[in-house]
Amino acid sequence: MFEVGRVCLKTAGREAGKYCVIVKKMDESFVMVTGPKSLTRVKRRRCNINHLEPLTERIKIKSDASDGEVLKAYKEDSVFARLGLEKPKKAKKAEPEKPKEKKVKEVKVKKEKKVKHKKEEKKVKKPEKKKVKEKKAKKPEKRAKKKK
């Protein structure tokens, strides 16, 4: 009853209610099943036969067949129509998303005239320069005193 190629319905687990195909008989109570994942969302895994309900459908595959071979067998035996499955679409390669460029609205801003007094700027700059020069001048004198 549970031979290679038998289409089954999973009755337990997270994949309950989904169709799968027996790919390999492992021992008396376990079989290897696959959906394949692209078709029925059932991953290739070991499954207890108590969690499977065999259907009358059977596809012609060899033992331990790949998912591609199982899909071909589904097409050849026209099991898609009998089970009401949709044929898997070819997956497109995912392209990395490019960051979206933000459109900046151009707004005309009137330039404000900034009035700065030249005298204020000179007053601010001169004392800073003097302090720097004085510090540099003092350091060599201190060194000279220490050496004597």
Chimera marker file (.cmm) of the C-alpha trace (Angstrom):
<marker_set name="trace">
<marker id="1" x="0.000" y="0.000" z="0.000" r="1" g="1" b="0" radius="0.5"/>
<marker id="2" x="2.811" y="2.465" z="0.857" r="1" g="1" b="0" radius="0.5"/>
<marker id="3" x="5.063" y="1.931" z="-2.150" r="1" g="1" b="0" radius="0.5"/>
<marker id="4" x="7.320" y="4.397" z="-3.999" r="1" g="1" b="0" radius="0.5"/>
<marker id="5" x="5.276" y="6.813" z="-6.109" r="1" g="1" b="0" radius="0.5"/>
<marker id="6" x="2.057" y="6.620" z="-4.055" r="1" g="1" b="0" radius="0.5"/>
<marker id="7" x="0.396" y="10.020" z="-3.615" r="1" g="1" b="0" radius="0.5"/>
<marker id="8" x="-0.743" y="10.543" z="-0.011" r="1" g="1" b="0" radius="0.5"/>
<marker id="9" x="-2.479" y="13.124" z="2.119" r="1" g="1" b="0" radius="0.5"/>
<marker id="10" x="-0.690" y="14.164" z="5.307" r="1" g="1" b="0" radius="0.5"/>
<marker id="11" x="-2.998" y="13.907" z="8.318" r="1" g="1" b="0" radius="0.5"/>
<marker id="12" x="-0.756" y="15.163" z="11.133" r="1" g="1" b="0" radius="0.5"/>
<marker id="13" x="1.849" y="17.816" z="11.766" r="1" g="1" b="0" radius="0.5"/>
<marker id="14" x="2.327" y="21.284" z="10.362" r="1" g="1" b="0" radius="0.5"/>
<marker id="15" x="1.795" y="20.024" z="6.818" r="1" g="1" b="0" radius="0.5"/>
<marker id="16" x="-1.531" y="18.316" z="7.606" r="1" g="1" b="0" radius="0.5"/>
<marker id="17" x="-4.010" y="18.442" z="4.727" r="1" g="1" b="0" radius="0.5"/>
<marker id="18" x="-1.323" y="18.701" z="2.036" r="1" g="1" b="0" radius="0.5"/>
<marker id="19" x="-0.458" y="16.211" z="-0.685" r="1" g="1" b="0" radius="0.5"/>
<marker id="20" x="2.873" y="14.396" z="-0.822" r="1" g="1" b="0" radius="0.5"/>
<marker id="21" x="4.516" y="11.525" z="-2.708" r="1" g="1" b="0" radius="0.5"/>
<marker id="22" x="6.382" y="8.605" z="-1.179" r="1" g="1" b="0" radius="0.5"/>
<marker id="23" x="9.919" y="8.706" z="-2.508" r="1" g="1" b="0" radius="0.5"/>
<marker id="24" x="11.576" y="5.953" z="-0.486" r="1" g="1" b="0" radius="0.5"/>
<marker id="25" x="10.496" y="3.236" z="1.949" r="1" g="1" b="0" radius="0.5"/>
<marker id="26" x="12.822" y="3.389" z="4.959" r="1" g="1" b="0" radius="0.5"/>
<marker id="27" x="11.462" y="0.613" z="7.210" r="1" g="1" b="0" radius="0.5"/>
<marker id="28" x="8.138" y="-0.875" z="8.325" r="1" g="1" b="0" radius="0.5"/>
<marker id="29" x="6.756" y="2.322" z="9.843" r="1" g="1" b="0" radius="0.5"/>
<marker id="30" x="8.646" y="5.198" z="8.146" r="1" g="1" b="0" radius="0.5"/>
<marker id="31" x="8.850" y="6.487" z="4.576" r="1" g="1" b="0" radius="0.5"/>
<marker id="32" x="10.579" y="9.434" z="2.892" r="1" g="1" b="0" radius="0.5"/>
<marker id="33" x="8.070" y="11.884" z="1.395" r="1" g="1" b="0" radius="0.5"/>
<marker id="34" x="8.249" y="15.042" z="-0.671" r="1" g="1" b="0" radius="0.5"/>
<marker id="35" x="5.688" y="17.477" z="-2.000" r="1" g="1" b="0" radius="0.5"/>
<marker id="36" x="7.806" y="18.772" z="-3.732" r="1" g="1" b="0" radius="0.5"/>
<marker id="37" x="8.001" y="22.034" z="-1.796" r="1" g="1" b="0" radius="0.5"/>
<marker id="38" x="7.531" y="24.230" z="-4.885" r="1" g="1" b="0" radius="0.5"/>
<marker id="39" x="4.229" y="22.487" z="-5.626" r="1" g="1" b="0" radius="0.5"/>
<marker id="40" x="2.527" y="21.556" z="-2.344" r="1" g="1" b="0" radius="0.5"/>
<marker id="41" x="4.735" y="23.201" z="0.312" r="1" g="1" b="0" radius="0.5"/>
<marker id="42" x="5.759" y="19.819" z="1.764" r="1" g="1" b="0" radius="0.5"/>
<marker id="43" x="9.487" y="19.481" z="2.404" r="1" g="1" b="0" radius="0.5"/>
<marker id="44" x="11.384" y="16.272" z="1.759" r="1" g="1" b="0" radius="0.5"/>
<marker id="45" x="11.435" y="14.476" z="5.106" r="1" g="1" b="0" radius="0.5"/>
<marker id="46" x="10.911" y="11.236" z="6.937" r="1" g="1" b="0" radius="0.5"/>
<marker id="47" x="7.293" y="10.585" z="7.863" r="1" g="1" b="0" radius="0.5"/>
<marker id="48" x="5.468" y="7.969" z="9.913" r="1" g="1" b="0" radius="0.5"/>
<marker id="49" x="2.982" y="5.966" z="7.850" r="1" g="1" b="0" radius="0.5"/>
<marker id="50" x="0.378" y="6.475" z="10.599" r="1" g="1" b="0" radius="0.5"/>
<marker id="51" x="0.400" y="10.198" z="9.637" r="1" g="1" b="0" radius="0.5"/>
<marker id="52" x="-0.355" y="9.507" z="5.959" r="1" g="1" b="0" radius="0.5"/>
<marker id="53" x="-3.558" y="8.639" z="4.150" r="1" g="1" b="0" radius="0.5"/>
<marker id="54" x="-2.789" y="6.889" z="0.837" r="1" g="1" b="0" radius="0.5"/>
<marker id="55" x="-4.788" y="7.961" z="-2.219" r="1" g="1" b="0" radius="0.5"/>
<marker id="56" x="-5.589" y="5.956" z="-5.325" r="1" g="1" b="0" radius="0.5"/>
<marker id="57" x="-3.228" y="8.131" z="-7.398" r="1" g="1" b="0" radius="0.5"/>
<marker id="58" x="0.224" y="6.795" z="-8.180" r="1" g="1" b="0" radius="0.5"/>
<marker id="59" x="3.030" y="8.283" z="-10.240" r="1" g="1" b="0" radius="0.5"/>
<marker id="60" x="5.920" y="6.447" z="-11.892" r="1" g="1" b="0" radius="0.5"/>
<marker id="61" x="9.174" y="7.420" z="-10.206" r="1" g="1" b="0" radius="0.5"/>
<marker id="62" x="12.249" y="5.498" z="-9.154" r="1" g="1" b="0" radius="0.5"/>
<marker id="63" x="13.265" y="5.118" z="-5.532" r="1" g="1" b="0" radius="0.5"/>
<marker id="64" x="14.916" y="8.211" z="-3.991" r="1" g="1" b="0" radius="0.5"/>
<marker id="65" x="13.950" y="10.411" z="-6.974" r="1" g="1" b="0" radius="0.5"/>
<marker id="66" x="14.772" y="14.131" z="-6.913" r="1" g="1" b="0" radius="0.5"/>
<marker id="67" x="12.108" y="16.843" z="-6.683" r="1" g="1" b="0" radius="0.5"/>
<marker id="68" x="12.598" y="17.664" z="-10.371" r="1" g="1" b="0" radius="0.5"/>
<marker id="69" x="11.903" y="14.086" z="-11.368" r="1" g="1" b="0" radius="0.5"/>
<marker id="70" x="8.783" y="14.053" z="-9.184" r="1" g="1" b="0" radius="0.5"/>
<marker id="71" x="7.485" y="17.215" z="-10.883" r="1" g="1" b="0" radius="0.5"/>
<marker id="72" x="8.052" y="15.668" z="-14.317" r="1" g="1" b="0" radius="0.5"/>
<marker id="73" x="6.136" y="12.565" z="-13.240" r="1" g="1" b="0" radius="0.5"/>
<marker id="74" x="3.257" y="14.734" z="-11.998" r="1" g="1" b="0" radius="0.5"/>
<marker id="75" x="3.063" y="16.357" z="-15.457" r="1" g="1" b="0" radius="0.5"/>
<marker id="76" x="3.314" y="13.087" z="-17.383" r="1" g="1" b="0" radius="0.5"/>
<marker id="77" x="0.614" y="11.342" z="-15.357" r="1" g="1" b="0" radius="0.5"/>
<marker id="78" x="-1.577" y="14.486" z="-15.309" r="1" g="1" b="0" radius="0.5"/>
<marker id="79" x="-2.048" y="14.330" z="-11.549" r="1" g="1" b="0" radius="0.5"/>
<marker id="80" x="-2.278" y="18.147" z="-11.366" r="1" g="1" b="0" radius="0.5"/>
<marker id="81" x="-5.811" y="18.156" z="-12.734" r="1" g="1" b="0" radius="0.5"/>
<marker id="82" x="-7.036" y="15.209" z="-10.675" r="1" g="1" b="0" radius="0.5"/>
<marker id="83" x="-5.830" y="16.664" z="-7.372" r="1" g="1" b="0" radius="0.5"/>
<marker id="84" x="-6.654" y="20.269" z="-8.253" r="1" g="1" b="0" radius="0.5"/>
<marker id="85" x="-3.081" y="21.507" z="-7.869" r="1" g="1" b="0" radius="0.5"/>
<marker id="86" x="-1.692" y="24.590" z="-9.574" r="1" g="1" b="0" radius="0.5"/>
<marker id="87" x="1.431" y="24.124" z="-11.602" r="1" g="1" b="0" radius="0.5"/>
<marker id="88" x="4.453" y="25.783" z="-9.978" r="1" g="1" b="0" radius="0.5"/>
<marker id="89" x="5.673" y="28.975" z="-11.569" r="1" g="1" b="0" radius="0.5"/>
<marker id="90" x="9.321" y="29.503" z="-12.297" r="1" g="1" b="0" radius="0.5"/>
<marker id="91" x="10.830" y="31.596" z="-9.573" r="1" g="1" b="0" radius="0.5"/>
<marker id="92" x="12.456" y="34.811" z="-10.681" r="1" g="1" b="0" radius="0.5"/>
<marker id="93" x="15.813" y="35.702" z="-9.271" r="1" g="1" b="0" radius="0.5"/>
<marker id="94" x="15.418" y="38.190" z="-6.492" r="1" g="1" b="0" radius="0.5"/>
<marker id="95" x="17.194" y="41.390" z="-7.383" r="1" g="1" b="0" radius="0.5"/>
<marker id="96" x="18.567" y="43.458" z="-4.544" r="1" g="1" b="0" radius="0.5"/>
<marker id="97" x="16.358" y="46.418" z="-3.887" r="1" g="1" b="0" radius="0.5"/>
<marker id="98" x="17.836" y="49.760" z="-4.739" r="1" g="1" b="0" radius="0.5"/>
<marker id="99" x="17.286" y="52.504" z="-2.232" r="1" g="1" b="0" radius="0.5"/>
<marker id="100" x="14.555" y="54.791" z="-3.410" r="1" g="1" b="0" radius="0.5"/>
<marker id="101" x="15.661" y="58.269" z="-4.270" r="1" g="1" b="0" radius="0.5"/>
<marker id="102" x="13.727" y="60.916" z="-2.488" r="1" g="1" b="0" radius="0.5"/>
<marker id="103" x="12.480" y="63.669" z="-4.680" r="1" g="1" b="0" radius="0.5"/>
<marker id="104" x="13.425" y="66.996" z="-3.260" r="1" g="1" b="0" radius="0.5"/>
<marker id="105" x="11.161" y="69.844" z="-4.078" r="1" g="1" b="0" radius="0.5"/>
<marker id="106" x="13.027" y="72.831" z="-5.235" r="1" g="1" b="0" radius="0.5"/>
<marker id="107" x="11.982" y="75.793" z="-3.235" r="1" g="1" b="0" radius="0.5"/>
<marker id="108" x="13.283" y="79.194" z="-4.049" r="1" g="1" b="0" radius="0.5"/>
<marker id="109" x="14.439" y="80.888" z="-0.912" r="1" g="1" b="0" radius="0.5"/>
<marker id="110" x="15.121" y="84.554" z="-0.895" r="1" g="1" b="0" radius="0.5"/>
<marker id="111" x="18.606" y="85.294" z="0.251" r="1" g="1" b="0" radius="0.5"/>
<marker id="112" x="18.622" y="87.413" z="3.300" r="1" g="1" b="0" radius="0.5"/>
<marker id="113" x="21.267" y="90.021" z="3.463" r="1" g="1" b="0" radius="0.5"/>
<marker id="114" x="23.377" y="89.541" z="6.497" r="1" g="1" b="0" radius="0.5"/>
<marker id="115" x="24.912" y="92.739" z="7.674" r="1" g="1" b="0" radius="0.5"/>
<marker id="116" x="28.110" y="92.288" z="9.570" r="1" g="1" b="0" radius="0.5"/>
<marker id="117" x="30.138" y="95.111" z="10.763" r="1" g="1" b="0" radius="0.5"/>
<marker id="118" x="33.749" y="94.889" z="9.791" r="1" g="1" b="0" radius="0.5"/>
<marker id="119" x="34.861" y="96.447" z="13.028" r="1" g="1" b="0" radius="0.5"/>
<marker id="120" x="33.207" y="93.710" z="15.105" r="1" g="1" b="0" radius="0.5"/>
<marker id="121" x="34.874" y="90.965" z="13.093" r="1" g="1" b="0" radius="0.5"/>
<marker id="122" x="38.309" y="92.520" z="13.481" r="1" g="1" b="0" radius="0.5"/>
<marker id="123" x="37.890" y="92.977" z="17.197" r="1" g="1" b="0" radius="0.5"/>
<marker id="124" x="36.970" y="89.332" z="17.661" r="1" g="1" b="0" radius="0.5"/>
<marker id="125" x="39.830" y="87.995" z="15.567" r="1" g="1" b="0" radius="0.5"/>
<marker id="126" x="42.666" y="90.141" z="16.895" r="1" g="1" b="0" radius="0.5"/>
<marker id="127" x="42.552" y="89.176" z="20.558" r="1" g="1" b="0" radius="0.5"/>
<marker id="128" x="42.529" y="85.471" z="19.679" r="1" g="1" b="0" radius="0.5"/>
<marker id="129" x="45.627" y="85.826" z="17.552" r="1" g="1" b="0" radius="0.5"/>
<marker id="130" x="47.475" y="87.761" z="20.227" r="1" g="1" b="0" radius="0.5"/>
<marker id="131" x="46.743" y="85.157" z="22.869" r="1" g="1" b="0" radius="0.5"/>
<marker id="132" x="48.086" y="82.397" z="20.673" r="1" g="1" b="0" radius="0.5"/>
<marker id="133" x="51.273" y="84.311" z="19.940" r="1" g="1" b="0" radius="0.5"/>
<marker id="134" x="51.801" y="85.174" z="23.575" r="1" g="1" b="0" radius="0.5"/>
<marker id="135" x="51.505" y="81.563" z="24.634" r="1" g="1" b="0" radius="0.5"/>
<marker id="136" x="54.032" y="80.463" z="22.058" r="1" g="1" b="0" radius="0.5"/>
<marker id="137" x="56.400" y="83.184" z="23.122" r="1" g="1" b="0" radius="0.5"/>
<marker id="138" x="56.169" y="82.292" z="26.815" r="1" g="1" b="0" radius="0.5"/>
<marker id="139" x="56.926" y="78.617" z="26.418" r="1" g="1" b="0" radius="0.5"/>
<marker id="140" x="60.448" y="79.029" z="25.015" r="1" g="1" b="0" radius="0.5"/>
<marker id="141" x="61.303" y="81.499" z="27.779" r="1" g="1" b="0" radius="0.5"/>
<marker id="142" x="60.319" y="79.048" z="30.478" r="1" g="1" b="0" radius="0.5"/>
<marker id="143" x="62.449" y="76.347" z="28.903" r="1" g="1" b="0" radius="0.5"/>
<marker id="144" x="65.372" y="78.695" z="28.674" r="1" g="1" b="0" radius="0.5"/>
<marker id="145" x="65.074" y="79.524" z="32.387" r="1" g="1" b="0" radius="0.5"/>
<marker id="146" x="64.994" y="75.874" z="33.378" r="1" g="1" b="0" radius="0.5"/>
<marker id="147" x="68.148" y="75.086" z="31.439" r="1" g="1" b="0" radius="0.5"/>
<marker id="148" x="70.169" y="77.874" z="33.109" r="1" g="1" b="0" radius="0.5"/>
<link id1="1" id2="2" r="1" g="1" b="0" radius="0.2"/>
<link id1="2" id2="3" r="1" g="1" b="0" radius="0.2"/>
<link id1="3" id2="4" r="1" g="1" b="0" radius="0.2"/>
<link id1="4" id2="5" r="1" g="1" b="0" radius="0.2"/>
<link id1="5" id2="6" r="1" g="1" b="0" radius="0.2"/>
<link id1="6" id2="7" r="1" g="1" b="0" radius="0.2"/>
<link id1="7" id2="8" r="1" g="1" b="0" radius="0.2"/>
<link id1="8" id2="9" r="1" g="1" b="0" radius="0.2"/>
<link id1="9" id2="10" r="1" g="1" b="0" radius="0.2"/>
<link id1="10" id2="11" r="1" g="1" b="0" radius="0.2"/>
<link id1="11" id2="12" r="1" g="1" b="0" radius="0.2"/>
<link id1="12" id2="13" r="1" g="1" b="0" radius="0.2"/>
<link id1="13" id2="14" r="1" g="1" b="0" radius="0.2"/>
<link id1="14" id2="15" r="1" g="1" b="0" radius="0.2"/>
<link id1="15" id2="16" r="1" g="1" b="0" radius="0.2"/>
<link id1="16" id2="17" r="1" g="1" b="0" radius="0.2"/>
<link id1="17" id2="18" r="1" g="1" b="0" radius="0.2"/>
<link id1="18" id2="19" r="1" g="1" b="0" radius="0.2"/>
<link id1="19" id2="20" r="1" g="1" b="0" radius="0.2"/>
<link id1="20" id2="21" r="1" g="1" b="0" radius="0.2"/>
<link id1="21" id2="22" r="1" g="1" b="0" radius="0.2"/>
<link id1="22" id2="23" r="1" g="1" b="0" radius="0.2"/>
<link id1="23" id2="24" r="1" g="1" b="0" radius="0.2"/>
<link id1="24" id2="25" r="1" g="1" b="0" radius="0.2"/>
<link id1="25" id2="26" r="1" g="1" b="0" radius="0.2"/>
<link id1="26" id2="27" r="1" g="1" b="0" radius="0.2"/>
<link id1="27" id2="28" r="1" g="1" b="0" radius="0.2"/>
<link id1="28" id2="29" r="1" g="1" b="0" radius="0.2"/>
<link id1="29" id2="30" r="1" g="1" b="0" radius="0.2"/>
<link id1="30" id2="31" r="1" g="1" b="0" radius="0.2"/>
<link id1="31" id2="32" r="1" g="1" b="0" radius="0.2"/>
<link id1="32" id2="33" r="1" g="1" b="0" radius="0.2"/>
<link id1="33" id2="34" r="1" g="1" b="0" radius="0.2"/>
<link id1="34" id2="35" r="1" g="1" b="0" radius="0.2"/>
<link id1="35" id2="36" r="1" g="1" b="0" radius="0.2"/>
<link id1="36" id2="37" r="1" g="1" b="0" radius="0.2"/>
<link id1="37" id2="38" r="1" g="1" b="0" radius="0.2"/>
<link id1="38" id2="39" r="1" g="1" b="0" radius="0.2"/>
<link id1="39" id2="40" r="1" g="1" b="0" radius="0.2"/>
<link id1="40" id2="41" r="1" g="1" b="0" radius="0.2"/>
<link id1="41" id2="42" r="1" g="1" b="0" radius="0.2"/>
<link id1="42" id2="43" r="1" g="1" b="0" radius="0.2"/>
<link id1="43" id2="44" r="1" g="1" b="0" radius="0.2"/>
<link id1="44" id2="45" r="1" g="1" b="0" radius="0.2"/>
<link id1="45" id2="46" r="1" g="1" b="0" radius="0.2"/>
<link id1="46" id2="47" r="1" g="1" b="0" radius="0.2"/>
<link id1="47" id2="48" r="1" g="1" b="0" radius="0.2"/>
<link id1="48" id2="49" r="1" g="1" b="0" radius="0.2"/>
<link id1="49" id2="50" r="1" g="1" b="0" radius="0.2"/>
<link id1="50" id2="51" r="1" g="1" b="0" radius="0.2"/>
<link id1="51" id2="52" r="1" g="1" b="0" radius="0.2"/>
<link id1="52" id2="53" r="1" g="1" b="0" radius="0.2"/>
<link id1="53" id2="54" r="1" g="1" b="0" radius="0.2"/>
<link id1="54" id2="55" r="1" g="1" b="0" radius="0.2"/>
<link id1="55" id2="56" r="1" g="1" b="0" radius="0.2"/>
<link id1="56" id2="57" r="1" g="1" b="0" radius="0.2"/>
<link id1="57" id2="58" r="1" g="1" b="0" radius="0.2"/>
<link id1="58" id2="59" r="1" g="1" b="0" radius="0.2"/>
<link id1="59" id2="60" r="1" g="1" b="0" radius="0.2"/>
<link id1="60" id2="61" r="1" g="1" b="0" radius="0.2"/>
<link id1="61" id2="62" r="1" g="1" b="0" radius="0.2"/>
<link id1="62" id2="63" r="1" g="1" b="0" radius="0.2"/>
<link id1="63" id2="64" r="1" g="1" b="0" radius="0.2"/>
<link id1="64" id2="65" r="1" g="1" b="0" radius="0.2"/>
<link id1="65" id2="66" r="1" g="1" b="0" radius="0.2"/>
<link id1="66" id2="67" r="1" g="1" b="0" radius="0.2"/>
<link id1="67" id2="68" r="1" g="1" b="0" radius="0.2"/>
<link id1="68" id2="69" r="1" g="1" b="0" radius="0.2"/>
<link id1="69" id2="70" r="1" g="1" b="0" radius="0.2"/>
<link id1="70" id2="71" r="1" g="1" b="0" radius="0.2"/>
<link id1="71" id2="72" r="1" g="1" b="0" radius="0.2"/>
<link id1="72" id2="73" r="1" g="1" b="0" radius="0.2"/>
<link id1="73" id2="74" r="1" g="1" b="0" radius="0.2"/>
<link id1="74" id2="75" r="1" g="1" b="0" radius="0.2"/>
<link id1="75" id2="76" r="1" g="1" b="0" radius="0.2"/>
<link id1="76" id2="77" r="1" g="1" b="0" radius="0.2"/>
<link id1="77" id2="78" r="1" g="1" b="0" radius="0.2"/>
<link id1="78" id2="79" r="1" g="1" b="0" radius="0.2"/>
<link id1="79" id2="80" r="1" g="1" b="0" radius="0.2"/>
<link id1="80" id2="81" r="1" g="1" b="0" radius="0.2"/>
<link id1="81" id2="82" r="1" g="1" b="0" radius="0.2"/>
<link id1="82" id2="83" r="1" g="1" b="0" radius="0.2"/>
<link id1="83" id2="84" r="1" g="1" b="0" radius="0.2"/>
<link id1="84" id2="85" r="1" g="1" b="0" radius="0.2"/>
<link id1="85" id2="86" r="1" g="1" b="0" radius="0.2"/>
<link id1="86" id2="87" r="1" g="1" b="0" radius="0.2"/>
<link id1="87" id2="88" r="1" g="1" b="0" radius="0.2"/>
<link id1="88" id2="89" r="1" g="1" b="0" radius="0.2"/>
<link id1="89" id2="90" r="1" g="1" b="0" radius="0.2"/>
<link id1="90" id2="91" r="1" g="1" b="0" radius="0.2"/>
<link id1="91" id2="92" r="1" g="1" b="0" radius="0.2"/>
<link id1="92" id2="93" r="1" g="1" b="0" radius="0.2"/>
<link id1="93" id2="94" r="1" g="1" b="0" radius="0.2"/>
<link id1="94" id2="95" r="1" g="1" b="0" radius="0.2"/>
<link id1="95" id2="96" r="1" g="1" b="0" radius="0.2"/>
<link id1="96" id2="97" r="1" g="1" b="0" radius="0.2"/>
<link id1="97" id2="98" r="1" g="1" b="0" radius="0.2"/>
<link id1="98" id2="99" r="1" g="1" b="0" radius="0.2"/>
<link id1="99" id2="100" r="1" g="1" b="0" radius="0.2"/>
<link id1="100" id2="101" r="1" g="1" b="0" radius="0.2"/>
<link id1="101" id2="102" r="1" g="1" b="0" radius="0.2"/>
<link id1="102" id2="103" r="1" g="1" b="0" radius="0.2"/>
<link id1="103" id2="104" r="1" g="1" b="0" radius="0.2"/>
<link id1="104" id2="105" r="1" g="1" b="0" radius="0.2"/>
<link id1="105" id2="106" r="1" g="1" b="0" radius="0.2"/>
<link id1="106" id2="107" r="1" g="1" b="0" radius="0.2"/>
<link id1="107" id2="108" r="1" g="1" b="0" radius="0.2"/>
<link id1="108" id2="109" r="1" g="1" b="0" radius="0.2"/>
<link id1="109" id2="110" r="1" g="1" b="0" radius="0.2"/>
<link id1="110" id2="111" r="1" g="1" b="0" radius="0.2"/>
<link id1="111" id2="112" r="1" g="1" b="0" radius="0.2"/>
<link id1="112" id2="113" r="1" g="1" b="0" radius="0.2"/>
<link id1="113" id2="114" r="1" g="1" b="0" radius="0.2"/>
<link id1="114" id2="115" r="1" g="1" b="0" radius="0.2"/>
<link id1="115" id2="116" r="1" g="1" b="0" radius="0.2"/>
<link id1="116" id2="117" r="1" g="1" b="0" radius="0.2"/>
<link id1="117" id2="118" r="1" g="1" b="0" radius="0.2"/>
<link id1="118" id2="119" r="1" g="1" b="0" radius="0.2"/>
<link id1="119" id2="120" r="1" g="1" b="0" radius="0.2"/>
<link id1="120" id2="121" r="1" g="1" b="0" radius="0.2"/>
<link id1="121" id2="122" r="1" g="1" b="0" radius="0.2"/>
<link id1="122" id2="123" r="1" g="1" b="0" radius="0.2"/>
<link id1="123" id2="124" r="1" g="1" b="0" radius="0.2"/>
<link id1="124" id2="125" r="1" g="1" b="0" radius="0.2"/>
<link id1="125" id2="126" r="1" g="1" b="0" radius="0.2"/>
<link id1="126" id2="127" r="1" g="1" b="0" radius="0.2"/>
<link id1="127" id2="128" r="1" g="1" b="0" radius="0.2"/>
<link id1="128" id2="129" r="1" g="1" b="0" radius="0.2"/>
<link id1="129" id2="130" r="1" g="1" b="0" radius="0.2"/>
<link id1="130" id2="131" r="1" g="1" b="0" radius="0.2"/>
<link id1="131" id2="132" r="1" g="1" b="0" radius="0.2"/>
<link id1="132" id2="133" r="1" g="1" b="0" radius="0.2"/>
<link id1="133" id2="134" r="1" g="1" b="0" radius="0.2"/>
<link id1="134" id2="135" r="1" g="1" b="0" radius="0.2"/>
<link id1="135" id2="136" r="1" g="1" b="0" radius="0.2"/>
<link id1="136" id2="137" r="1" g="1" b="0" radius="0.2"/>
<link id1="137" id2="138" r="1" g="1" b="0" radius="0.2"/>
<link id1="138" id2="139" r="1" g="1" b="0" radius="0.2"/>
<link id1="139" id2="140" r="1" g="1" b="0" radius="0.2"/>
<link id1="140" id2="141" r="1" g="1" b="0" radius="0.2"/>
<link id1="141" id2="142" r="1" g="1" b="0" radius="0.2"/>
<link id1="142" id2="143" r="1" g="1" b="0" radius="0.2"/>
<link id1="143" id2="144" r="1" g="1" b="0" radius="0.2"/>
<link id1="144" id2="145" r="1" g="1" b="0" radius="0.2"/>
<link id1="145" id2="146" r="1" g="1" b="0" radius="0.2"/>
<link id1="146" id2="147" r="1" g="1" b="0" radius="0.2"/>
<link id1="147" id2="148" r="1" g="1" b="0" radius="0.2"/>
</marker_set>
